[in-house]
Amino acid sequence: MKILPNIITKQLILRLPKSTEAKLMRDFVIKNKQHFLPWEAIQIDDYYTENYWLERIEQIKIGRAHV
C-alpha cells in the first residue's frame, strides 16, 4: 500500500478520502457538477456513482492511479 502524506496547516487538513468516504465524494461531485462544468473535462456517467469513487480511492491507495 502506498502511503501518501497529509498536508496540515493551522486552518486546513488536506488528505485523500478514505474508502468509507466514497459516498461523500459522490455527493460532492454531484452537488458541484454545474459549478465545475467550465473547467472540468467531460466525465463518464460512472463518475457520479459511489462505486466509481470507491474503486478510485482503492486504486489510489495501491498506487495504481494518478492523484
Backbone as JSON Lines, residues from 0, in Angstrom:
{"i":0,"aa":"M","n":[0.84,-1.17,0.0],"ca":[0.0,0.0,0.0],"c":[0.89,1.24,0.0]}
{"i":1,"aa":"K","n":[0.58,2.17,-0.84],"ca":[1.31,3.42,-0.94],"c":[0.85,4.36,0.17]}
{"i":2,"aa":"I","n":[1.8,4.92,0.9],"ca":[1.45,5.86,1.97],"c":[1.6,7.27,1.42]}
{"i":3,"aa":"L","n":[0.52,8.01,1.44],"ca":[0.52,9.37,0.93],"c":[0.4,10.35,2.09]}
{"i":4,"aa":"P","n":[1.1,11.48,1.99],"ca":[1.12,12.42,3.11],"c":[-0.16,13.24,3.22]}
{"i":5,"aa":"N","n":[-0.39,13.72,4.42],"ca":[-1.42,14.73,4.65],"c":[-0.72,16.08,4.66]}
{"i":6,"aa":"I","n":[-1.43,17.11,4.25],"ca":[-0.91,18.46,4.34],"c":[-1.72,19.15,5.43]}
{"i":7,"aa":"I","n":[-1.04,19.61,6.45],"ca":[-1.72,20.18,7.61],"c":[-1.22,21.6,7.85]}
{"i":8,"aa":"T","n":[-2.16,22.53,7.95],"ca":[-1.86,23.9,8.32],"c":[-2.74,24.27,9.51]}
{"i":9,"aa":"K","n":[-2.65,25.51,9.96],"ca":[-3.47,25.96,11.08],"c":[-4.96,25.93,10.75]}
{"i":10,"aa":"Q","n":[-5.3,26.1,9.47],"ca":[-6.7,26.22,9.08],"c":[-7.19,25.09,8.19]}
{"i":11,"aa":"L","n":[-6.33,24.13,7.86],"ca":[-6.72,23.14,6.86],"c":[-6.0,21.82,7.08]}
{"i":12,"aa":"I","n":[-6.7,20.74,6.84],"ca":[-6.09,19.41,6.72],"c":[-6.5,18.89,5.35]}
{"i":13,"aa":"L","n":[-5.51,18.7,4.49],"ca":[-5.76,18.21,3.13],"c":[-5.26,16.78,3.05]}
{"i":14,"aa":"R","n":[-6.18,15.86,2.71],"ca":[-5.82,14.44,2.62],"c":[-6.7,13.78,1.57]}
{"i":15,"aa":"L","n":[-6.27,12.61,1.17],"ca":[-7.09,11.83,0.25],"c":[-8.25,11.21,1.01]}
{"i":16,"aa":"P","n":[-9.37,11.0,0.33],"ca":[-10.51,10.38,1.02],"c":[-10.25,8.92,1.37]}
{"i":17,"aa":"K","n":[-10.93,8.48,2.41],"ca":[-10.88,7.07,2.83],"c":[-11.97,6.31,2.06]}
{"i":18,"aa":"S","n":[-11.83,5.0,1.99],"ca":[-12.82,4.18,1.29],"c":[-14.22,4.39,1.86]}
{"i":19,"aa":"T","n":[-14.29,4.62,3.16],"ca":[-15.59,4.83,3.8],"c":[-16.22,6.17,3.42]}
{"i":20,"aa":"E","n":[-15.48,7.01,2.71],"ca":[-15.98,8.32,2.32],"c":[-16.35,8.41,0.83]}
{"i":21,"aa":"A","n":[-16.46,7.28,0.17],"ca":[-16.81,7.26,-1.26],"c":[-18.15,7.96,-1.51]}
{"i":22,"aa":"K","n":[-19.12,7.73,-0.63],"ca":[-20.43,8.37,-0.79],"c":[-20.3,9.89,-0.67]}
{"i":23,"aa":"L","n":[-19.45,10.36,0.23],"ca":[-19.24,11.8,0.37],"c":[-18.63,12.4,-0.9]}
{"i":24,"aa":"M","n":[-17.7,11.68,-1.52],"ca":[-17.11,12.15,-2.77],"c":[-18.17,12.21,-3.87]}
{"i":25,"aa":"R","n":[-18.99,11.17,-3.95],"ca":[-20.08,11.16,-4.94],"c":[-21.0,12.35,-4.72]}
{"i":26,"aa":"D","n":[-21.39,12.58,-3.48],"ca":[-22.28,13.7,-3.17],"c":[-21.63,15.04,-3.54]}
{"i":27,"aa":"F","n":[-20.34,15.17,-3.28],"ca":[-19.62,16.39,-3.59],"c":[-19.61,16.67,-5.09]}
{"i":28,"aa":"V","n":[-19.26,15.66,-5.9],"ca":[-19.18,15.91,-7.34],"c":[-20.56,16.16,-7.95]}
{"i":29,"aa":"I","n":[-21.58,15.53,-7.42],"ca":[-22.94,15.78,-7.91],"c":[-23.38,17.19,-7.54]}
{"i":30,"aa":"K","n":[-23.16,17.57,-6.3],"ca":[-23.58,18.9,-5.82],"c":[-22.87,20.02,-6.59]}
{"i":31,"aa":"N","n":[-21.62,19.8,-6.96],"ca":[-20.81,20.86,-7.58],"c":[-20.63,20.71,-9.09]}
{"i":32,"aa":"K","n":[-21.37,19.79,-9.7],"ca":[-21.22,19.5,-11.13],"c":[-21.35,20.76,-11.99]}
{"i":33,"aa":"Q","n":[-22.38,21.53,-11.78],"ca":[-22.6,22.73,-12.59],"c":[-21.5,23.77,-12.37]}
{"i":34,"aa":"H","n":[-21.05,23.9,-11.13],"ca":[-20.01,24.88,-10.83],"c":[-18.7,24.53,-11.55]}
{"i":35,"aa":"F","n":[-18.31,23.26,-11.54],"ca":[-17.04,22.84,-12.14],"c":[-17.12,22.65,-13.66]}
{"i":36,"aa":"L","n":[-18.31,22.68,-14.22],"ca":[-18.51,22.41,-15.64],"c":[-17.57,23.19,-16.57]}
{"i":37,"aa":"P","n":[-17.34,24.49,-16.36],"ca":[-16.47,25.23,-17.28],"c":[-15.01,24.78,-17.28]}
{"i":38,"aa":"W","n":[-14.55,24.14,-16.21],"ca":[-13.13,23.79,-16.08],"c":[-12.85,22.31,-16.15]}
{"i":39,"aa":"E","n":[-13.82,21.49,-15.89],"ca":[-13.61,20.06,-15.79],"c":[-13.86,19.36,-17.13]}
{"i":40,"aa":"A","n":[-13.08,18.32,-17.38],"ca":[-13.3,17.51,-18.58],"c":[-14.66,16.81,-18.48]}
{"i":41,"aa":"I","n":[-15.19,16.43,-19.62],"ca":[-16.45,15.67,-19.64],"c":[-16.19,14.34,-18.94]}
{"i":42,"aa":"Q","n":[-17.08,13.99,-18.02],"ca":[-16.9,12.78,-17.22],"c":[-17.82,11.66,-17.72]}
{"i":43,"aa":"I","n":[-17.37,10.43,-17.49],"ca":[-18.22,9.28,-17.78],"c":[-19.36,9.25,-16.76]}
{"i":44,"aa":"D","n":[-20.46,8.61,-17.1],"ca":[-21.61,8.56,-16.19],"c":[-21.26,7.95,-14.84]}
{"i":45,"aa":"D","n":[-20.38,6.95,-14.84],"ca":[-20.0,6.28,-13.6],"c":[-19.31,7.22,-12.6]}
{"i":46,"aa":"Y","n":[-18.74,8.3,-13.1],"ca":[-18.05,9.29,-12.25],"c":[-18.98,9.78,-11.14]}
{"i":47,"aa":"Y","n":[-20.25,9.76,-11.39],"ca":[-21.24,10.27,-10.44],"c":[-21.88,9.15,-9.61]}
{"i":48,"aa":"T","n":[-21.15,8.04,-9.45],"ca":[-21.66,6.92,-8.65],"c":[-20.73,6.65,-7.47]}
{"i":49,"aa":"E","n":[-21.29,6.12,-6.41],"ca":[-20.5,5.77,-5.23],"c":[-19.48,4.69,-5.57]}
{"i":50,"aa":"N","n":[-19.86,3.73,-6.4],"ca":[-18.95,2.64,-6.77],"c":[-17.71,3.17,-7.49]}
{"i":51,"aa":"Y","n":[-17.89,4.14,-8.38],"ca":[-16.75,4.75,-9.08],"c":[-15.75,5.29,-8.06]}
{"i":52,"aa":"W","n":[-16.26,6.03,-7.08],"ca":[-15.37,6.66,-6.09],"c":[-14.73,5.63,-5.18]}
{"i":53,"aa":"L","n":[-15.43,4.57,-4.85],"ca":[-14.84,3.51,-4.04],"c":[-13.68,2.88,-4.8]}
{"i":54,"aa":"E","n":[-13.88,2.56,-6.06],"ca":[-12.81,1.97,-6.88],"c":[-11.65,2.93,-7.06]}
{"i":55,"aa":"R","n":[-11.96,4.19,-7.29],"ca":[-10.92,5.21,-7.49],"c":[-10.06,5.37,-6.24]}
{"i":56,"aa":"I","n":[-10.69,5.41,-5.08],"ca":[-9.95,5.54,-3.82],"c":[-9.07,4.32,-3.61]}
{"i":57,"aa":"E","n":[-9.58,3.14,-3.9],"ca":[-8.79,1.92,-3.75],"c":[-7.6,1.92,-4.7]}
{"i":58,"aa":"Q","n":[-7.78,2.4,-5.93],"ca":[-6.68,2.48,-6.89],"c":[-5.59,3.42,-6.39]}
{"i":59,"aa":"I","n":[-5.99,4.53,-5.82],"ca":[-5.01,5.48,-5.29],"c":[-4.24,4.84,-4.14]}
{"i":60,"aa":"K","n":[-4.94,4.13,-3.27],"ca":[-4.28,3.5,-2.11],"c":[-3.22,2.5,-2.52]}
{"i":61,"aa":"I","n":[-3.42,1.78,-3.61],"ca":[-2.44,0.77,-4.02],"c":[-1.45,1.32,-5.06]}
{"i":62,"aa":"G","n":[-1.55,2.6,-5.36],"ca":[-0.6,3.23,-6.26],"c":[-0.87,2.98,-7.72]}
{"i":63,"aa":"R","n":[-2.12,2.68,-8.09],"ca":[-2.46,2.42,-9.49],"c":[-3.24,3.54,-10.14]}
{"i":64,"aa":"A","n":[-3.23,4.7,-9.53],"ca":[-3.96,5.83,-10.11],"c":[-3.16,7.1,-9.88]}
{"i":65,"aa":"H","n":[-3.32,8.03,-10.76],"ca":[-2.67,9.33,-10.59],"c":[-3.52,10.15,-9.63]}
{"i":66,"aa":"V","n":[-2.85,10.89,-8.78],"ca":[-3.55,11.77,-7.84],"c":[-3.31,13.2,-8.2]}
